[in-house]
Amino acid sequence: MTQQGVRWTADQVLALAPDAASRKAGSKLGAAGPWSETGSSDEGTVWGLCKGSGSKPYQTVIDIADAAGPAYKCSCPSRKFPCKHALGLLLLWAGGEGAVPPGPPPDWAGQWLEGRRQRAQERQAAGAAGSAAGSGDPEAARRRAERRAGRITAGATELEQRLADLLRGGLAGAEQAGYGMWEETAARMVDAQAPGLAARVRELGAIPSSGPGWPVRLLEECALLHLLDQGWLRRERLPDGLASTVRSRIGLPASADGPAIRDRWLVLAQYDTADARLTTRRVWLHGTDSGRTALLLSYGAAGRAPELALPVGLELDAEVSAHPGTGQLRAALGEQFAPPAPSAARPPGVTTEQAAARYGEALRDDPWLDSVPVTLDRVIPAPDGESWQLADADGDSALPLTASARSRPGLWRLVALSGGAPVKVFGECGHRGFTPLTAWPEGTGEAVRLW
């Protein structure tokens, strides 16, 4: 199928927006009025000129067939990625065959595309050269790894002593000491080159005085942190898979070393989380042939969206390679053999009771796991006092929704989609409850993004 035969829905386009303001502004530009000289190619390129406030229109071009998701170029000054003009052009293209006619790209669009192809070839060549260089000096790489391992060991040992001091003095001392104590400890873990430990220490600092039962939550998290410390200090005694999981949780980088699995990967969900330094994008995939679930991670500097963008509900014919670690679902996206295309595929679902059991089983392989990806079949959103839950339509069990899910507009979108009838819902199930990310109504309805 050529790219001209693949049409996204408006929801799939708007799912690429970096924020609500961009979705609103892009929607206003999704009509033909402000656009001129639009066009598209069978290779997956869309371009056009958008009238702005100045005398010169903005030049906008999009490479839809890029393996990491759509790539964008616009002459507007916006720092958002994609900008409202790129979203508007995609909405116009998604509206139908005649909205953006086929044809050869203009010079300004063709130059950008040619530059992208050339840079991609250069990166591929540089990566191959880097791999060759790295394999040429394994002794230097081993010494660097040993030095970092030594720093992490020193940091983990120091953290063990600090946790012991906290418990010896009583948890009330954590409330009196304030956040500064935790931030200083986290900084020490950063110096030890253990970013995973630093992140968990910062999370501890937010627990004291956070509401009823905070001492219990603090003790639980301290126990998990102690377990991770001990896992690192005794990593040589662990099975290979669990040792890889510990290294990953500590923050040591690892390349995807699993065999490349080619499948038709359904994009189940995509959402961003951000802090002052980094935006992390999570993309969940389901292999329609293999039945595997995979997690793609992409990062962007503060204020910028990550480059990887795969619209929910589309399907990729691509290769995916797994990262090491027992129970780890993270993977890397490899070669893509066709542009993302609409799909009628749906992931198989389970009951709420089976979902809870699946999380319990996953904790055996990764005790630090917050949640697992699960598709619930035939559930109905229902109020539960001041909270909400997803109840089995054909049983008497239910899963509570997480506090974050209850506070987002996606809950009301899910309630409206259900209307009291069963729906299929994909999300993350963990010790805090269930977070719905995508839903499908009964029958052949399209995926509805909830986050």
C-alpha positions in Angstrom: 0.0 0.0 0.0 1.4 3.4 -0.8 1.5 6.2 1.7 -1.4 7.8 -0.1 -3.6 4.9 0.9 -2.9 5.3 4.7 -5.0 7.9 6.5 -4.8 8.6 10.1 -7.7 9.8 12.3 -7.8 13.3 13.8 -7.4 11.7 17.3 -4.2 10.0 16.1 -2.8 13.3 14.8 -3.7 15.3 17.9 -2.1 12.6 20.1 1.3 13.9 18.7 0.7 17.4 20.2 3.1 18.3 23.0 0.4 20.0 25.1 -3.3 21.0 25.2 -2.6 24.5 23.8 -0.9 23.0 20.7 -3.9 20.6 20.2 -6.3 23.6 20.2 -4.2 25.8 18.0 -3.4 22.9 15.6 -7.1 22.1 15.3 -7.8 25.6 14.1 -5.3 25.1 11.2 -6.7 21.8 10.1 -8.9 23.3 7.4 -7.9 24.4 3.9 -8.3 28.1 4.5 -4.8 29.1 5.7 -3.0 26.7 3.4 -1.6 26.9 -0.1 0.6 24.9 -2.4 0.0 21.7 -0.3 1.1 18.4 -1.6 2.1 14.8 -0.7 4.2 12.0 -2.1 3.9 8.2 -2.1 7.1 8.1 0.0 5.2 9.6 2.9 6.0 13.3 2.7 3.4 16.1 3.2 4.2 19.8 2.7 2.4 23.2 2.5 2.5 26.9 3.0 0.6 28.3 6.0 -0.5 32.0 6.1 0.7 33.6 9.3 0.7 37.1 10.8 3.6 38.2 8.5 3.7 38.7 4.8 5.7 35.5 4.2 3.9 32.2 4.8 5.4 29.5 6.9 7.0 26.5 5.1 5.9 23.3 6.7 7.0 19.8 5.7 6.5 16.4 7.4 8.1 13.0 6.9 5.3 10.6 8.0 7.2 7.5 7.0 10.2 8.1 9.3 11.0 5.0 11.3 10.9 6.9 14.7 7.6 8.5 13.9 6.8 11.6 12.0 9.6 14.1 11.5 8.8 17.8 11.1 10.3 21.0 9.7 8.6 24.4 9.9 9.9 27.9 9.3 7.9 29.4 12.2 9.7 30.5 15.4 7.8 28.0 17.7 10.0 25.8 20.0 7.2 23.3 20.4 7.7 20.0 18.6 5.5 19.5 16.5 4.3 23.0 16.1 0.7 24.0 15.5 1.4 24.3 11.7 2.6 20.7 11.5 -0.4 19.5 13.4 -2.7 21.5 11.2 -1.1 20.2 8.0 -1.4 16.6 9.3 -5.1 17.2 10.2 -5.7 18.5 6.7 -3.9 15.5 5.2 -5.9 13.1 7.4 -9.2 14.7 6.2 -9.4 12.9 2.9 -7.7 12.1 -0.5 -8.5 15.5 -2.1 -7.4 17.7 0.8 -3.6 17.4 0.0 -3.1 16.4 -3.6 -0.2 14.1 -4.7 2.8 15.6 -6.6 6.5 16.2 -6.5 7.9 18.2 -3.5 9.0 21.8 -4.0 12.7 22.6 -3.8 12.6 23.7 -0.1 10.9 20.5 1.0 13.0 18.3 -1.2 16.2 19.9 0.2 15.1 19.1 3.8 14.3 15.5 2.9 17.6 15.0 1.1 19.4 16.4 4.1 17.6 14.1 6.4 18.5 11.0 4.3 22.2 12.1 4.1 22.4 12.7 7.9 20.7 9.3 8.5 23.4 7.6 6.4 26.1 9.5 8.2 24.8 8.5 11.6 24.6 4.8 10.5 28.2 4.9 9.2 29.3 6.7 12.4 27.5 4.1 14.6 29.2 1.2 12.7 32.6 3.0 13.1 31.9 3.6 16.8 31.0 -0.1 17.3 34.2 -1.1 15.6 36.3 1.3 17.6 34.6 0.2 20.9 35.3 -3.5 20.1 38.9 -2.6 19.3 39.7 -1.6 22.9 37.8 -3.9 25.2 40.4 -3.5 28.0 39.7 0.3 28.2 36.0 -0.3 28.3 36.5 -2.9 31.1 38.5 -0.5 33.2 35.9 2.2 32.8 33.1 -0.2 33.8 35.1 -1.3 36.9 35.7 2.3 38.0 32.0 3.1 37.7 31.1 -0.1 39.5 33.4 0.8 42.3 31.8 4.3 42.7 28.3 2.7 42.7 29.4 0.2 45.4 30.7 3.0 47.6 27.5 5.0 47.0 25.3 1.9 47.8 27.3 1.3 51.0 26.9 4.9 52.1 23.2 4.8 51.4 22.8 1.6 53.5 24.4 3.4 56.4 22.0 6.4 56.0 19.0 4.2 55.9 20.2 2.4 59.0 20.6 5.8 60.8 17.1 6.8 59.7 15.5 3.7 61.1 17.6 3.8 64.3 16.6 7.4 65.0 12.9 6.8 64.1 10.8 7.8 61.1 9.6 10.9 62.9 13.1 12.4 62.3 12.5 12.3 58.5 9.5 14.6 58.9 11.6 17.0 61.1 14.6 17.0 58.8 12.7 18.2 55.7 13.5 17.6 52.1 17.0 18.9 52.3 18.3 15.7 53.8 17.0 13.6 50.9 18.2 16.0 48.3 21.7 15.9 49.7 21.6 12.1 49.8 20.4 12.0 46.2 23.3 14.3 45.2 25.7 11.8 46.8 24.2 9.1 44.6 24.6 11.2 41.5 28.2 11.6 42.4 28.4 7.8 42.7 27.1 7.5 39.1 23.9 5.7 40.3 21.1 7.8 38.9 18.5 5.1 39.7 19.4 5.3 43.4 19.2 9.1 43.2 15.8 9.0 41.7 14.4 6.7 44.4 15.9 8.8 47.2 14.2 11.9 45.8 10.9 10.0 45.8 11.5 9.1 49.5 11.8 12.8 50.3 8.2 13.5 49.0 6.6 10.9 51.4 7.0 12.5 54.9 3.9 14.6 55.8 2.2 13.5 52.6 -1.0 12.4 54.3 -2.4 9.7 56.6 -0.3 6.6 56.7 2.9 8.2 55.4 5.2 6.4 57.9 4.0 3.0 56.5 4.6 4.2 52.9 8.1 5.5 53.8 9.0 2.2 55.5 7.9 0.2 52.5 9.9 2.4 50.1 13.0 2.3 52.3 12.7 -1.5 52.3 12.6 -1.6 48.5 15.6 0.7 48.3 17.5 -1.5 50.8 16.7 -4.5 48.7 18.1 -2.7 45.6 21.2 -1.8 47.5 21.7 -5.3 48.6 21.0 -6.6 45.1 23.9 -4.5 43.8 26.3 -5.4 46.6 25.6 -9.1 46.0 25.0 -9.0 42.2 27.6 -11.8 41.5 25.4 -14.2 43.4 22.2 -13.4 41.5 20.9 -15.2 38.4 22.0 -13.4 35.2 18.5 -12.1 34.4 17.9 -10.7 37.9 21.4 -9.2 38.0 20.6 -7.4 34.7 17.4 -6.0 36.3 19.4 -4.7 39.3 21.9 -3.0 37.0 19.0 -1.4 35.1 17.3 -0.2 38.3 20.6 1.2 39.5 20.8 3.3 36.4 23.5 1.5 34.3 22.8 1.9 30.6 22.3 -1.3 28.6 21.9 -1.8 24.9 19.1 -3.9 23.4 20.8 -7.2 22.9 17.8 -9.5 22.3 17.1 -10.9 18.8 15.3 -8.7 16.4 11.6 -9.7 16.3 9.7 -8.7 13.2 6.0 -8.3 13.8 3.0 -6.2 13.1 3.2 -4.0 16.2 0.0 -2.3 17.3 0.6 1.1 19.1 -1.4 0.7 22.3 -0.6 3.9 24.1 1.8 6.9 24.2 2.2 9.4 27.1 4.8 11.8 28.5 6.0 12.4 32.0 8.2 15.4 32.8 10.4 16.9 35.5 12.6 20.0 35.5 15.3 18.3 33.5 13.8 15.7 31.2 10.7 14.7 29.4 10.2 10.9 29.1 7.9 9.4 26.5 6.5 5.9 26.9 5.1 4.0 23.9 3.5 0.6 24.5 3.4 -1.9 21.6 1.6 -5.2 21.1 2.8 -7.8 18.6 -0.2 -9.0 16.8 1.5 -12.2 15.7 3.9 -12.9 18.6 1.5 -11.7 21.4 4.5 -9.8 23.0 4.2 -6.5 24.7 7.1 -4.0 24.4 7.9 -0.6 25.8 9.7 2.0 23.8 11.3 4.9 25.8 12.3 8.3 24.3 13.7 11.4 26.0 13.7 15.1 25.4 15.4 18.0 27.1 13.3 20.1 29.4 10.7 22.0 27.4 11.0 19.8 24.3 9.0 16.8 23.3 10.9 13.6 22.5 11.3 12.8 18.8 9.7 9.3 18.9 6.0 9.7 18.1 3.8 6.8 17.1 0.0 7.6 16.9 -2.2 5.3 19.0 -4.2 2.8 17.1 -1.8 2.5 14.1 0.2 -0.7 13.3 3.9 -0.9 12.4 5.6 -3.6 10.4 8.9 -3.4 12.1 11.6 -5.2 14.1 11.9 -4.7 17.9 14.9 -5.9 20.1 14.5 -6.4 23.8 16.7 -5.0 26.5 18.3 -7.4 29.1 16.7 -8.1 32.4 14.3 -10.6 33.9 10.7 -9.4 33.4 11.9 -6.3 31.6 9.6 -5.2 28.7 11.8 -2.3 27.4 12.8 -2.7 23.8 14.4 -0.7 20.9 12.7 0.0 17.6 14.7 -1.4 14.7 14.1 -1.4 11.0 10.6 -0.4 9.9 9.4 -2.0 6.7 6.3 0.2 6.0 4.8 3.4 7.3 2.4 3.2 10.2 -1.1 2.1 9.0 -4.6 1.8 10.5 -5.4 -1.6 11.9 -8.5 -3.5 13.1 -6.3 -5.6 15.5 -7.1 -5.5 19.2 -5.0 -6.9 22.1 -6.5 -9.9 23.9 -8.0 -9.0 27.3 -8.1 -10.5 30.8 -10.4 -10.0 33.9 -9.5 -7.7 36.7 -8.7 -10.6 38.9 -6.3 -12.0 36.3 -4.7 -8.5 35.9 -3.9 -8.3 39.6 -2.4 -11.8 39.6 -0.3 -10.9 36.6 1.2 -8.0 38.5 1.9 -10.3 41.5 3.7 -12.7 39.3 5.8 -9.9 37.7 7.0 -8.8 41.1 8.9 -12.1 41.5 11.1 -11.1 38.6 11.3 -7.4 39.4 10.4 -6.4 43.0 10.8 -2.7 42.2 8.1 -2.8 39.4 5.5 -0.2 39.9 3.0 -1.6 37.3 2.6 -4.0 34.4 0.8 -3.4 31.1 -2.6 -5.1 31.0 -5.6 -5.1 28.7 -8.9 -5.5 30.5 -11.7 -7.1 28.6 -15.4 -6.2 29.2 -15.1 -3.8 32.1 -17.4 -0.9 33.1 -16.2 2.3 34.8 -18.2 2.7 38.0 -18.1 5.1 41.0 -16.9 3.6 44.3 -17.7 6.1 47.0 -15.4 9.1 46.4 -13.3 7.0 44.0 -13.7 5.1 40.7 -13.1 1.5 39.7 -13.2 -0.7 36.6 -15.7 -3.6 37.3 -15.9 -6.8 35.4 -19.1 -6.9 33.4 -19.3 -10.7 33.7 -18.0 -11.1 37.3 -17.9 -9.6 40.8 -14.3 -8.3 40.9 -13.0 -4.8 40.2 -9.8 -2.8 40.1 -9.6 0.7 41.7 -8.3 3.5 39.5 -5.1 5.3 40.6 -5.3 8.8 42.0 -3.6 10.2 38.9 -6.2 8.6 36.6 -9.1 10.0 38.7 -7.7 13.5 38.3 -7.4 13.6 34.5 -10.1 14.3 31.9 -9.5 10.9 30.4 -11.7 9.4 33.2 -14.7 11.2 31.9 -13.8 10.3 28.3 -13.8 6.7 29.4 -17.1 7.0 31.2 -18.7 8.7 28.2 -17.3 6.0 25.8 -18.7 3.2 28.0 -22.1 4.8 28.7 -22.6 1.9 31.2 -21.7 -0.7 28.6 -18.6 -2.9 28.7 -15.4 -1.6 27.0 -11.9 -3.0 26.4 -9.3 -0.9 28.2 -5.5 -1.0 28.0 -3.5 0.5 30.9 -1.0 -0.1 33.7 -1.9 -2.2 36.7 0.1 -1.8 39.9 0.1 -1.5 43.7 -1.6 2.0 43.4 -4.4 0.7 41.2 -5.1 0.8 37.5 -4.3 3.6 35.1 -6.3 3.5 31.9 -4.4 4.7 28.8 -6.5 3.5 25.8 -10.0 2.2 25.3 -12.0 0.5 22.6 -15.8 0.3 22.6 -17.6 -3.0 22.0 -17.6 -3.9 18.3 -15.3 -2.4 15.8 -14.7 1.1 17.2 -11.4 2.9 16.9 -9.0 3.3 19.8 -9.6 6.2 22.0 -6.6 7.7 23.8 -7.2 8.5 27.4 -3.9 10.1 28.3 
